[in-house]
Every structure is written in C-alpha cells, then in structure tokens.
C-alpha cells in the first residue's frame, strides 16, 4: 500500500510559502505484531506547528527536514495485529499530514463518538483544542461569576471555545475577531465582539469594558496584549495560550510599552502548554460532552478537502481563513 505525506522541505523564514513543503509518496509495510494500519480521514492544522518548523529547543521537537510532519488526525483502522483494535475502528493519533500510516497501537486512542457528534470533533471541541480552552480558563483564569473576560482571536478554534465556556460560567465576555462576519457570529453566542481591523484595539476594548477586565485569554499577543494590560483591573489574571501575531516574525519585536502595569495592577500572567493538564482529560471530556448534548456549545469548523490542500489550510490560519477549527478532510 502506498501513501502520500507532506514533508518540510526547508525551514521557513517569515511567513511560510508552498516551496517550504513537499508532497512525497511512500510504501507502507504490513503491520507487525502490536501494530495497526490506519487510513486517515481528518487532519488538524494548528498555529503551534509553525514553531516546530524552527530548529530550536522547545516543548515539542522541531520537524525534521525531508521527513513527514506530525499533527493530530482521526483515522480508520484498515488492518490490525494489535489486541483491542479491529478494522473499522476509529482512532485518534498524532500521525497527521499523511493519507495512511502503520505504527504501534500503543500510541493511539480509540474513539467512539456519541450520537450526533462527528469524528472530527476529537480534533477540536473534544480534542486538544477544547482541552486547551477549558483548562486554561478554569485552571489559570480562576473565573468568578460576573467578571469580565477578554478573549483575543475569539472566532478561532481555541478562542471560540473560551468565549462560550466563559458565557456558561456567567462571565461577561468580550472577544476580538478580524472581520464583520466573524464579529456577527460571536454576537450570536451572546459575546460582545470588537473588530480589530476597525481601528485601535486599545480604544475599542476600553469602550467595550469601561470598568476594566478581570481575565485575559491571550491567543494573539502584540497590540492585543498591550490593550489588555491597559484595560486590566487590579489582580487581573492573564492566561497566555498563544501569540500568533509573532509566529512568523523573522526578528524579535518590541514588547508592550505598558508592561509595567503587571506590577502596579498586581496582574498574574502565566503561560501554559496543554499537556500540563493531561490528567484532567477525562473530567474535561465528560464536562464538554454534557455541554454539547445540552446544546450549550457550538463548534464551528472550516473544512478543507484533500490532503494536497493541507499546507494551504495551514497558511490560512495566519490570515484569518478559518472560523472555528481548521480541519483537512483527507
């Protein structure tokens, strides 16, 4: 059996381009004892993958040049020599960016989506995306009913989950997005939306939250972080999840000019990687499944068809090409 896979051809400088990727065809071996052969059905592309394209020490090892990249995937078992796995089973793995693969079954998780929930939800709302939003807000944001939450990148995969969880927890939620359509969608969720393309984000945030903000969930960094520092109330909590505004910087950028507010306002600012909260996965899954069943969470997906389009889908993350979770349907 043959499979196509995307490889990193060279390390990008600044915004990646298509020439940084190459599509290769490989022969797959038959599964050995304890292994399974899987055909991927859905792949995840995520902003953090940009960091793995840089050759530097980090929480996730860099992609190697000339080798298949990794990422979240939902696939169907085609052949099994592993106990507990049979053809037709659906599995969640990190063997993304390819059509099919053979690997030990010990490294994957079998999934059984509840009625009405599509398998690709395990790449988004019921996967690491949802866990990131839920754990970051509840464990680090320490939300209290009636407080004000500001979410940057509020129409993205993580941001849209944070905004909705905030509403469920009785927070006043303000979220930023980069188009009128995305802001309109956020408003249907009961969220106050501001379009960062409509002018100075600090001015807009101060107008939206005249009494200040208590929690900032940061997915963007840059001018959004500066605005949040300006609007922060004393003892605000800043949950630093991502700073996509800087992922393609080719040189270090100046930090916020008002960072001194961290001292004067006694702000707690803490970054996190979702693996830190892996032990809470069962609690998260039960909680999120309950919210989904009750119709309290809407999980939008932007689905791009075909493995050949995976790099384009990935690049779309950096120019506002997605509403909710970006997914490639193989």
SERO-4910 file (N, C-alpha, C, O; in steps of 0.05 Angstrom, whole numbers):
BEGIN
 pado doro    nc1    nc2    nc3   cac1   cac2   cac3    cc1    cc2    cc3    oc1    oc2    oc3
  Unk    A     17    -24      0      0      0      0     18     25      0     38     26     14
  Unk    A     10     45    -16     25     70    -16      9     92     -2    -15     91      0
  Unk    A     24    112      7     11    134     20     27    160     12     51    159      9
  Unk    A     12    182     10     25    208      6     28    221     33     11    218     51
  Unk    A     49    237     36     54    251     61     68    277     56     84    280     37
  Unk    A     62    297     72     74    323     70     99    324     87     99    316    110
  Unk    A    121    335     75    146    338     89    155    368     89    146    383     72
  Unk    A    171    375    108    183    401    109    208    401     91    227    387     98
  Unk    A    207    416     69    229    416     50    252    435     59    275    430     53
  Unk    A    244    456     72    264    475     82    251    491    105    227    492    107
  Unk    A    267    504    121    257    518    144    248    546    135    264    561    124
  Unk    A    223    553    140    212    579    131    226    602    144    235    600    167
  Unk    A    228    624    130    236    650    141    213    669    138    204    675    116
  Unk    A    203    678    161    178    694    160    154    676    154    153    653    162
  Unk    A    135    687    140    111    672    133    118    649    114    131    654     94
  Unk    A    111    624    121    117    601    103    104    605     76     84    618     73
  Unk    A    117    592     56    106    592     28    105    563     19    117    545     32
  Unk    A     92    557     -3     88    530    -12    114    516    -17    116    491    -14
  Unk    A    135    531    -26    161    518    -31    174    507     -6    194    492     -9
  Unk    A    164    514     17    175    503     42    165    474     47    175    461     65
  Unk    A    146    465     31    134    439     35    139    421     11    142    432    -12
  Unk    A    139    395     14    140    377     -8    122    353     -3    120    343     20
  Unk    A    108    344    -23     90    321    -22    104    297    -33    112    296    -56
  Unk    A    107    276    -16    121    252    -24    103    228    -23     83    227     -8
  Unk    A    110    207    -38     95    182    -38    114    160    -27    137    158    -35
  Unk    A    103    145     -8    119    124      6    104     98      5     80     97      3
  Unk    A    119     76      7    107     49     10    104     43     40    122     47     56
  Unk    A     80     33     47     75     26     75     80     -4     79     70    -20     62
  Unk    A     93    -12    100     97    -41    106     72    -53    117     53    -39    125
  Unk    A     70    -79    117     49    -93    131     52    -89    161     75    -88    170
  Unk    A     31    -88    176     34    -85    205     48   -109    218     42   -132    211
  Unk    A     66   -103    236     79   -124    252     62   -129    277     41   -116    281
  Unk    A     70   -148    293     55   -154    317     53   -129    335     72   -116    340
  Unk    A     28   -123    344     23    -99    360     19    -74    345     15    -53    356
  Unk    A     19    -75    318     16    -52    301    -11    -52    287    -25    -72    285
  Unk    A    -19    -28    277    -43    -25    262    -37     -8    237    -19      8    237
  Unk    A    -53    -13    216    -51      4    192    -77     21    191    -99     10    194
  Unk    A    -73     47    188    -95     66    191    -96     84    166    -76     93    157
  Unk    A   -120     88    156   -125    108    135   -136    133    149   -158    132    161
  Unk    A   -122    155    146   -132    180    159   -156    191    144   -158    190    120
  Unk    A   -175    201    160   -199    213    149   -199    243    152   -209    258    135
  Unk    A   -189    253    175   -188    281    181   -161    288    193   -151    273    209
  Unk    A   -151    312    186   -125    321    197   -129    349    210   -146    364    201
  Unk    A   -113    354    230   -114    380    243    -90    396    234    -67    386    233
  Unk    A    -94    422    228    -71    441    225    -75    462    246    -97    472    250
  Unk    A    -53    469    260    -54    486    283    -31    506    283    -10    500    273
  Unk    A    -36    530    295    -15    550    295     11    541    308     33    550    299
  Unk    A     10    524    329     34    516    342     54    502    324     78    501    329
  Unk    A     44    491    302     62    476    283     82    495    271    103    486    262
  Unk    A     76    521    270     96    540    259    121    539    276    143    541    265
  Unk    A    119    537    302    142    536    319    159    511    314    183    511    318
  Unk    A    146    489    306    161    464    301    176    465    275    192    447    269
  Unk    A    172    485    259    187    488    234    213    502    238    229    505    220
  Unk    A    218    512    263    243    525    270    261    505    285    251    491    303
  Unk    A    286    504    278    305    486    291    315    498    317    336    511    317
  Unk    A    300    494    338    308    504    364    295    487    386    274    474    381
  Unk    A    306    486    410    294    471    432    267    484    440    265    508    441
  Unk    A    248    467    444    221    476    452    207    453    465    217    431    469
  Unk    A    181    458    473    166    438    486    158    415    467    152    393    476
  Unk    A    159    420    441    155    400    421    179    400    402    188    421    394
  Unk    A    189    377    395    213    376    378    208    387    351    185    385    341
  Unk    A    228    399    338    224    411    311    219    389    291    229    367    293
  Unk    A    204    396    270    201    378    248    229    374    235    244    393    234
  Unk    A    234    350    225    259    345    211    256    349    181    235    341    170
  Unk    A    275    361    169    274    365    140    273    338    126    288    320    133
  Unk    A    256    337    106    255    312     90    240    289    103    239    267     92
  Unk    A    227    294    126    211    273    139    183    283    142    177    307    143
  Unk    A    164    264    143    136    270    146    131    286    171    142    279    192
  Unk    A    115    307    169    108    323    192     87    308    209     74    289    200
  Unk    A     83    317    233     64    305    251     42    325    258     45    349    256
  Unk    A     19    314    266     -3    330    274    -27    313    281    -27    289    275
  Unk    A    -46    324    294    -70    309    302    -85    298    278    -86    311    257
  Unk    A    -96    274    281   -110    260    259   -131    242    271   -128    230    293
  Unk    A   -153    238    256   -173    218    261   -173    199    238   -176    208    215
  Unk    A   -169    173    243   -167    154    222   -183    129    227   -194    125    249
  Unk    A   -185    112    207   -200     87    208   -180     64    206   -164     63    188
  Unk    A   -182     45    224   -164     21    223   -172      4    199   -195     -3    196
  Unk    A   -152     -1    182   -155    -18    159   -146    -46    164   -158    -65    154
  Unk    A   -125    -49    179   -114    -76    185   -102    -74    213    -89    -54    221
  Unk    A   -106    -96    229    -96    -95    256    -82   -122    264    -92   -143    258
  Unk    A    -60   -118    277    -47   -141    291    -42   -133    320    -23   -142    333
  Unk    A    -60   -117    330    -58   -107    358    -84   -115    372   -106   -111    362
  Unk    A    -81   -125    396   -105   -132    413   -121   -107    419   -110    -86    426
  Unk    A   -147   -109    416   -165    -87    423   -171    -69    399   -187    -50    402
  Unk    A   -159    -74    376   -165    -58    352   -173    -76    329   -161    -97    325
  Unk    A   -194    -67    315   -205    -83    293   -210    -65    269   -214    -41    273
  Unk    A   -210    -75    245   -217    -59    222   -244    -45    226   -263    -57    235
  Unk    A   -244    -20    218   -268     -3    222   -268     14    247   -283     33    249
  Unk    A   -250      8    266   -248     24    290   -237     52    282   -221     55    264
  Unk    A   -247     72    296   -236    100    293   -216    105    314   -220     99    338
  Unk    A   -194    118    307   -173    124    326   -163    153    323   -164    164    301
  Unk    A   -155    164    345   -143    190    346   -113    186    350   -104    171    367
  Unk    A    -97    201    334    -68    198    335    -54    224    328    -67    244    323
  Unk    A    -28    224    329    -12    246    321      2    241    294     21    254    287
  Unk    A     -9    222    279      2    214    253    -12    230    231    -23    218    212
  Unk    A    -12    256    233    -25    273    213     -7    279    189     15    267    187
  Unk    A    -16    296    171     -2    305    147      4    282    129     23    283    113
  Unk    A    -12    260    129     -8    238    111    -34    223    107    -53    226    123
  Unk    A    -35    207     86    -60    193     80    -64    168     97    -86    162    106
  Unk    A    -42    154    102    -44    129    117    -17    124    132      3    137    125
  Unk    A    -18    106    151      7    100    166      5     73    180    -17     62    183
  Unk    A     28     63    187     30     38    203     47     44    227     69     55    225
  Unk    A     36     37    251     51     44    276     40     27    298     19     15    296
  Unk    A     55     26    321     45     11    344     19     23    354     15     47    356
  Unk    A      0      6    361    -26     14    371    -24     28    398    -42     42    406
  Unk    A     -3     23    412      0     34    439      1     65    439     -4     77    459
  Unk    A      8     76    416     10    105    415    -15    120    406    -14    144    401
  Unk    A    -38    105    403    -62    118    393    -85    113    412    -83     97    431
  Unk    A   -107    127    408   -131    124    425   -155    118    408   -160    132    389
  Unk    A   -169     97    415   -194     90    401   -216    108    410   -218    114    434
  Unk    A   -232    118    391   -254    136    398   -280    124    390   -282    108    371
  Unk    A   -301    132    404   -328    123    398   -347    147    401   -359    150    422
  Unk    A   -350    163    380   -365    188    383   -394    183    391   -407    165    380
  Unk    A   -404    198    410   -432    196    417   -450    203    394   -441    216    375
  Unk    A   -475    195    395   -494    201    374   -496    231    369   -498    247    387
  Unk    A   -494    239    343   -496    266    336   -470    282    336   -470    305    329
  Unk    A   -448    269    344   -422    283    345   -404    270    324   -400    246    324
  Unk    A   -394    286    306   -377    276    284   -350    269    294   -340    280    313
  Unk    A   -336    250    281   -310    241    290   -289    264    291   -273    264    310
  Unk    A   -291    283    273   -270    304    273   -273    322    297   -255    339    302
  Unk    A   -294    320    312   -297    336    337   -274    329    356   -267    346    373
  Unk    A   -262    306    354   -240    298    371   -214    312    363   -193    309    376
  Unk    A   -214    327    341   -192    345    335   -197    373    345   -179    389    346
  Unk    A   -222    379    352   -229    405    360   -242    406    388   -228    405    408
  Unk    A   -268    409    388   -282    414    414   -277    392    434   -276    398    458
  Unk    A   -275    367    426   -270    345    444   -241    336    445   -234    315    456
  Unk    A   -223    351    431   -195    344    430   -178    364    445   -187    377    464
  Unk    A   -153    367    435   -134    385    449   -143    414    447   -138    430    465
  Unk    A   -158    421    426   -168    449    424   -187    455    447   -184    475    461
  Unk    A   -206    437    452   -225    441    474   -212    440    501   -218    456    518
  Unk    A   -194    420    504   -180    418    530   -163    443    535   -162    451    558
  Unk    A   -150    454    515   -135    478    518   -152    501    528   -145    515    547
  Unk    A   -175    505    516   -193    527    523   -204    523    552   -203    541    568
  Unk    A   -214    499    557   -226    493    583   -206    494    606   -211    507    627
  Unk    A   -183    481    603   -164    480    624   -151    507    629   -147    516    652
  Unk    A   -144    522    607   -132    548    610   -150    567    625   -141    581    643
  Unk    A   -175    568    618   -194    586    630   -200    578    659   -199    595    677
  Unk    A   -207    553    663   -216    545    690   -193    542    710   -196    548    733
  Unk    A   -170    532    701   -148    526    719   -130    551    724   -119    554    746
  Unk    A   -126    568    704   -109    591    707   -124    617    708   -115    636    721
  Unk    A   -147    618    695   -163    643    696   -178    647    722   -185    670    728
  Unk    A   -183    626    737   -197    627    762   -222    644    760   -226    664    775
  Unk    A   -240    637    741   -263    655    736   -284    655    759   -288    635    772
  Unk    A   -295    678    763   -317    681    782   -341    695    768   -337    713    753
  Unk    A   -364    685    774   -388    695    760   -390    725    762   -385    737    783
  Unk    A   -396    738    740   -399    767    739   -374    781    730   -375    805    724
  Unk    A   -351    767    728   -326    780    720   -327    784    690   -343    773    675
  Unk    A   -308    800    681   -306    806    652   -281    792    640   -259    795    650
  Unk    A   -286    778    619   -265    762    605   -261    774    577   -280    779    562
  Unk    A   -236    779    570   -229    787    543   -214    765    530   -194    755    541
  Unk    A   -223    756    506   -210    735    490   -201    746    464   -217    757    448
  Unk    A   -175    744    459   -165    752    432   -166    729    413   -163    706    422
  Unk    A   -171    734    388   -175    713    368   -200    697    375   -200    672    375
  Unk    A   -222    711    382   -245    698    392   -261    681    373   -279    666    381
  Unk    A   -256    684    347   -270    667    327   -253    644    318   -262    628    301
  Unk    A   -230    640    330   -212    618    323   -220    593    338   -240    592    352
  Unk    A   -204    572    334   -211    546    346   -212    547    376   -232    540    388
  Unk    A   -190    556    389   -189    557    418   -206    581    428   -222    578    447
  Unk    A   -203    604    416   -216    628    425   -247    625    426   -259    634    445
  Unk    A   -258    613    405   -287    609    405   -297    591    427   -319    594    437
  Unk    A   -280    571    435   -288    554    457   -286    569    484   -303    567    501
  Unk    A   -265    585    487   -261    601    511   -285    620    515   -296    622    537
  Unk    A   -292    634    493   -314    653    495   -340    639    504   -355    650    521
  Unk    A   -346    616    493   -371    602    501   -370    590    529   -389    591    543
  Unk    A   -347    580    536   -344    570    564   -347    593    583   -359    589    605
  Unk    A   -336    616    576   -339    639    593   -368    646    598   -377    653    620
  Unk    A   -384    645    576   -413    651    579   -427    630    597   -443    637    614
  Unk    A   -419    604    594   -431    583    611   -424    588    640   -441    582    658
  Unk    A   -401    600    646   -392    605    673   -401    632    683   -391    642    703
  Unk    A   -420    645    669   -432    670    677   -412    693    677   -413    711    695
  Unk    A   -394    694    658   -376    716    654   -387    735    633   -402    726    615
  Unk    A   -380    760    635   -385    779    614   -361    776    594   -338    779    602
  Unk    A   -367    769    569   -346    762    551   -344    782    528   -363    790    515
  Unk    A   -319    791    524   -312    808    501   -292    792    484   -272    782    495
  Unk    A   -296    791    458   -277    776    441   -270    793    417   -287    807    406
  Unk    A   -246    790    408   -237    804    383   -237    785    360   -233    761    363
  Unk    A   -242    795    336   -241    780    311   -233    799    289   -234    824    293
  Unk    A   -227    788    266   -216    805    244   -235    810    221   -225    818    200
  Unk    A   -261    806    224   -280    812    203   -307    818    214   -313    809    237
  Unk    A   -323    832    199   -350    838    208   -367    812    211   -383    809    229
  Unk    A   -363    793    192   -378    768    193   -371    752    218   -389    741    231
  Unk    A   -345    751    225   -338    736    249   -348    750    274   -357    736    293
  Unk    A   -348    776    275   -359    791    298   -389    786    300   -400    782    322
  Unk    A   -403    785    277   -432    780    278   -437    752    289   -456    748    304
  Unk    A   -420    732    281   -424    705    291   -419    704    321   -434    691    336
  Unk    A   -399    718    331   -393    719    360   -417    731    375   -424    722    397
  Unk    A   -430    750    364   -453    763    377   -476    743    380   -492    745    399
  Unk    A   -479    724    361   -500    704    364   -495    686    387   -513    672    396
  Unk    A   -470    686    398   -464    669    421   -468    685    447   -463    674    469
  Unk    A   -477    709    445   -480    726    469   -455    739    478   -451    747    501
  Unk    A   -436    743    459   -410    754    464   -408    782    452   -418    787    430
  Unk    A   -397    801    467   -392    828    456   -367    826    439   -346    818    448
  Unk    A   -369    833    413   -347    830    394   -336    856    385   -350    876    382
  Unk    A   -309    857    382   -296    880    371   -278    871    347   -264    851    349
  Unk    A   -280    886    326   -265    880    301   -238    895    303   -238    920    301
  Unk    A   -217    880    306   -191    894    309   -181    908    284   -162    923    284
  Unk    A   -195    903    261   -188    917    236   -202    945    235   -197    960    216
  Unk    A   -220    950    254   -235    975    253   -220    998    267   -232   1020    271
  Unk    A   -196    994    275   -181   1016    288   -167   1007    313   -166    983    319
  Unk    A   -157   1025    329   -141   1020    352   -155   1000    371   -177   1006    381
  Unk    A   -142    978    376   -155    957    393   -157    966    422   -176    958    435
  Unk    A   -138    981    431   -139    991    459   -164   1009    463   -178   1006    482
  Unk    A   -168   1027    444   -191   1045    446   -217   1029    446   -235   1035    461
  Unk    A   -219   1009    428   -243    993    426   -248    977    452   -271    974    461
  Unk    A   -227    966    463   -230    949    487   -238    966    511   -256    958    526
  Unk    A   -226    990    514   -234   1007    536   -263   1016    534   -277   1020    554
  Unk    A   -272   1020    509   -300   1027    505   -319   1004    512   -341   1008    522
  Unk    A   -310    980    505   -327    956    510   -327    948    539   -347    937    549
  Unk    A   -305    954    553   -303    947    581   -295    971    598   -272    973    607
  Unk    A   -313    990    602   -306   1015    616   -297   1011    645   -283   1027    656
  Unk    A   -306    988    657   -297    982    684   -273    964    685   -264    957    706
  Unk    A   -262    957    661   -238    941    660   -245    911    657   -268    903    657
  Unk    A   -223    895    653   -226    866    650   -212    852    674   -193    862    685
  Unk    A   -223    829    680   -212    812    702   -195    789    692   -177    780    706
  Unk    A   -201    780    668   -187    757    657   -181    763    627   -198    773    613
  Unk    A   -156    758    619   -149    760    591   -139    733    582   -120    722    593
  Unk    A   -152    721    561   -143    696    549   -129    704    523   -143    712    504
  Unk    A   -103    701    523    -87    711    501    -81    690    480    -67    670    486
  Unk    A    -90    694    456    -83    677    433    -67    692    412    -58    681    393
  Unk    A    -64    719    416    -53    736    395    -27    750    402     -9    750    386
  Unk    A    -26    761    427     -2    777    434     -3    804    421    -25    814    413
  Unk    A     20    816    417     22    841    402      5    863    414      4    868    438
  Unk    A    -10    877    396    -26    900    405    -49    891    423    -60    907    438
  Unk    A    -58    866    420    -79    856    438    -70    854    466    -84    861    485
  Unk    A    -45    845    470    -34    843    497    -31    871    509    -37    876    532
  Unk    A    -22    890    493    -19    918    502    -47    929    511    -49    942    531
  Unk    A    -67    923    495    -94    933    501   -104    920    527   -116    934    544
  Unk    A    -99    894    531   -109    880    555    -95    892    580   -108    895    601
  Unk    A    -69    898    578    -55    909    600    -67    936    608    -69    943    631
  Unk    A    -74    952    588    -86    978    593   -113    975    606   -120    991    624
  Unk    A   -129    955    598   -156    952    609   -158    936    634   -179    934    647
  Unk    A   -136    923    642   -137    905    665   -144    918    691   -135    941    697
  Unk    A   -161    905    706   -167    914    733   -146    903    753   -131    885    745
  Unk    A   -144    914    777   -125    903    796   -130    873    801   -153    864    803
  Unk    A   -108    858    802   -109    829    807   -121    814    783   -131    791    787
  Unk    A   -120    825    759   -129    810    736   -111    786    731    -88    786    739
  Unk    A   -122    766    717   -107    742    710   -104    741    680   -124    742    665
  Unk    A    -80    738    671    -73    736    642    -66    707    636    -45    698    646
  Unk    A    -81    694    620    -76    666    612    -62    667    584    -75    673    564
  Unk    A    -37    661    584    -21    664    559    -20    637    545     -4    620    551
  Unk    A    -38    634    525    -40    609    510    -25    610    484    -12    590    476
  Unk    A    -25    633    470    -11    635    444     -7    664    437    -21    682    447
  Unk    A     11    668    418     16    695    408     20    694    378     42    699    368
  Unk    A     -1    688    364      1    682    335     11    707    320     21    704    297
  Unk    A      8    731    331     18    755    317     48    754    313     58    769    297
  Unk    A     62    737    329     91    737    328    103    711    315    127    709    313
  Unk    A     86    692    308     96    666    300    113    667    274    130    650    270
  Unk    A    108    687    258    123    689    233    143    712    233    154    719    212
  Unk    A    149    723    256    169    744    258    196    732    251    204    711    260
  Unk    A    211    747    235    238    738    228    259    751    246    283    744    245
  Unk    A    250    770    263    268    783    283    251    789    307    227    794    305
  Unk    A    263    790    331    247    797    355    234    824    353    245    843    342
  Unk    A    209    825    363    194    850    363    193    863    391    195    848    410
  Unk    A    191    889    392    189    902    419    165    892    434    144    886    422
  Unk    A    168    890    460    146    881    477    127    904    483    132    926    474
  Unk    A    105    899    497     86    920    503     99    943    518    115    938    536
  Unk    A     93    967    511    105    990    524     94    995    552    105   1011    567
  Unk    A     71    982    558     59    986    584     61    962    602     44    958    619
  Unk    A     81    946    598     85    922    614     87    927    644     81    910    660
  Unk    A     94    952    651     97    959    679     71    956    695     71    954    719
  Unk    A     48    955    680     23    951    693     22    924    708      6    921    727
  Unk    A     38    905    700     38    879    714     44    884    743     34    870    761
  Unk    A     62    903    749     69    909    777     47    926    790     36    918    811
  Unk    A     41    948    778     23    967    791     -5    956    795    -18    962    815
  Unk    A    -14    940    776    -41    928    778    -41    900    791    -61    887    794
  Unk    A    -17    891    798    -13    865    811    -26    842    794    -41    825    804
  Unk    A    -20    843    768    -31    824    749    -16    797    751      9    797    753
  Unk    A    -30    775    750    -17    749    748    -18    740    719    -39    736    708
  Unk    A      6    737    708      8    729    679     22    702    678     44    699    688
  Unk    A      9    683    666     20    656    666     16    642    639     -7    641    629
  Unk    A     37    632    627     35    617    603     31    587    609     37    578    631
  Unk    A     21    572    589     17    544    594     18    528    567     12    539    546
  Unk    A     24    503    570     23    484    548      1    463    556      1    455    579
  Unk    A    -16    456    538    -39    440    545    -32    413    558    -47    402    574
  Unk    A     -9    402    551      0    376    563      2    378    593      0    357    606
  Unk    A      5    401    604      6    405    633    -20    395    646    -19    387    669
  Unk    A    -42    396    632    -68    388    643    -78    362    632   -102    357    632
  Unk    A    -60    345    623    -68    319    611    -84    302    631   -102    287    623
  Unk    A    -77    304    657    -91    288    677   -120    296    680   -136    280    692
  Unk    A   -128    318    669   -156    328    672   -173    320    647   -196    329    645
  Unk    A   -161    305    629   -174    299    603   -201    286    607   -221    293    594
  Unk    A   -203    266    625   -229    252    629   -250    271    640   -273    270    632
  Unk    A   -242    288    659   -261    308    670   -270    327    649   -294    333    646
  Unk    A   -251    336    633   -258    354    611   -277    341    591   -298    353    584
  Unk    A   -271    316    583   -288    303    563   -316    300    573   -335    304    558
  Unk    A   -320    292    598   -346    289    609   -361    316    610   -385    317    604
  Unk    A   -347    336    619   -359    363    621   -367    373    593   -390    383    589
  Unk    A   -349    372    574   -354    383    547   -376    367    533   -393    378    519
  Unk    A   -376    340    536   -397    324    524   -424    331    534   -443    332    519
  Unk    A   -425    337    561   -451    345    572   -460    372    561   -484    375    555
  Unk    A   -442    391    558   -449    417    546   -458    414    517   -478    426    509
  Unk    A   -444    397    502   -452    392    474   -480    380    473   -496    388    456
  Unk    A   -485    360    490   -511    346    490   -534    365    496   -556    363    485
  Unk    A   -528    385    513   -549    404    521   -551    428    502   -568    445    505
  Unk    A   -533    428    481   -534    450    462   -522    476    472   -529    497    461
  Unk    A   -505    474    492   -493    499    504   -468    508    489   -459    530    492
  Unk    A   -457    490    472   -432    496    458   -437    492    428   -447    471    419
  Unk    A   -429    512    412   -429    509    383   -400    508    374   -384    525    380
  Unk    A   -394    487    358   -366    485    349   -365    487    319   -372    468    304
  Unk    A   -357    510    310   -355    515    281   -329    502    270   -309    500    284
  Unk    A   -331    493    246   -307    481    233   -304    493    205   -324    497    190
  Unk    A   -280    498    197   -273    505    170   -259    481    158   -236    475    165
  Unk    A   -272    467    139   -262    442    129   -252    446    100   -266    456     83
  Unk    A   -227    438     96   -214    439     70   -211    411     60   -201    393     74
  Unk    A   -219    406     35   -219    379     25   -193    372     10   -184    387     -7
  Unk    A   -182    349     17   -159    338      2   -133    342     16   -126    364     25
  Unk    A   -117    320     18    -91    322     31    -73    343     16    -57    356     29
  Unk    A    -76    346     -9    -60    364    -25    -63    393    -15    -46    410    -20
  Unk    A    -86    399     -2    -91    426      7    -82    432     35    -87    453     45
  Unk    A    -69    412     48    -62    416     76    -44    440     81    -50    455    100
  Unk    A    -23    445     65     -7    469     70    -23    495     67    -20    514     83
  Unk    A    -40    496     47    -57    520     43    -75    524     67    -79    547     76
  Unk    A    -86    502     78   -103    505    102    -87    515    125    -96    532    140
  Unk    A    -63    505    128    -45    514    150    -39    544    147    -41    559    166
  Unk    A    -32    553    123    -25    581    119    -49    599    123    -46    622    131
  Unk    A    -73    588    118    -97    603    123   -101    612    152   -116    631    157
  Unk    A    -89    597    170    -92    604    199    -80    631    205    -88    644    224
  Unk    A    -61    640    189    -46    665    195    -58    689    180    -47    711    183
  Unk    A    -79    685    165    -91    707    152   -122    707    155   -136    718    139
  Unk    A   -131    695    177   -159    695    183   -176    678    165   -200    684    161
  Unk    A   -165    657    155   -180    640    136   -198    620    149   -211    604    135
  Unk    A   -201    620    175   -217    600    189   -237    613    208   -231    633    220
  Unk    A   -260    600    210   -279    606    231   -280    580    248   -289    559    238
  Unk    A   -273    582    273   -271    558    289   -247    541    281   -226    551    273
  Unk    A   -250    515    283   -228    496    279   -222    491    249   -240    487    234
  Unk    A   -197    493    241   -189    487    214   -182    458    212   -165    447    226
  Unk    A   -195    444    193   -193    415    190   -189    408    161   -202    420    143
  Unk    A   -172    389    155   -169    378    128   -182    351    127   -176    333    142
  Unk    A   -201    349    108   -214    323    104   -199    308     82   -199    316     59
  Unk    A   -186    286     90   -169    272     71   -185    259     49   -174    246     31
***
